[in-house]
């Protein structure tokens, strides 16, 4: 997931270039929210995340950027605040030259979840 709100990318560019550290952290938080929302959404019912097995944080950054962990920490902090520290697993931060749509951050969550049938909060909307 990238840092989109209502389908619009909130930050665009390379970290350490056109995107500063605070913007990168904000993008990481939004992307983390989107990833959790996507896992919890289900046409069959409401999903509850039981465990985050791994979080992968991709960072589009300028050559020589070395603060990957600081940006990834913002993603981890969001996940910890929303889901609780007891269910968080491994994390990796990877610097890349570009991401889809020019996003500075992309989050990939691998998680286990349980679906409660018949509790879809989006039904009827």
HUHUDA-V176467 format. One record per run of one state. SS is the DSSP state (A for helix, B for strand, O for the rest). FROM is the first residue (numbers start at 0). TO is the last residue. If there is no record, write none. Layout:
# HUHUDA-V176467
ss/from/to
SS/FROM/TO
SS/FROM/TO
This chain:
# HUHUDA-V176467
ss/from/to
O/0/2
B/3/4
O/5/6
B/7/8
O/9/13
B/14/14
O/15/17
B/18/18
O/19/19
A/20/39
O/40/43
B/44/60
O/61/66
A/67/82
O/83/83
A/84/86
O/87/88
B/89/95
O/96/98
A/99/101
O/102/103
B/104/116
O/117/124
